[in-house]
C-alpha cells in the first residue's frame, strides 16, 4: 500500500464514554477501519475540551471523570476515506464533530517491501 502523495485526513471528535453495541465507540470505529484495510488510524485522548453542549470535559487531578474528549484521526487516499466515512457514519452520535481535510503524505513507513524516500514538498 502506497499512500505517499495527495491524501485526506478524516477526524472524528467524540466523547470517551460513548458505546456502540456494548463496545467503546472509538474502539468499534478503529476495529471497523482495520477490517476495511484503511492505511492508518490513531486515537488521541484529550486532557480538556468542550463541544456543542458547552460542557467542559477535563482530566484535572481534583476532578474524576471518565468522559474525556477523544479524537480519531484516519489517513488514506480520498476514495478510502470516503469508504471509511460511509462505514462509520451510522455509528456516530448526533453530538460529534467530523472533519475531512486534504493533506500531503511525505513518508509512510511500510514494515515490508522496499524503503520509501521521504517525498519533497512541492
Secondary structure, DSSP 8 states (H G I E B T S, - for coil): ----EEEEEEEEEEETT-EETTEEHHHHHHHHHHHTT-SEEEEEE-SEE--TT---EE--TTS--S--EEEEEEEE-HHHHHHHHHHHHTT--SS-EEEEEEEEE-----SSSS--------
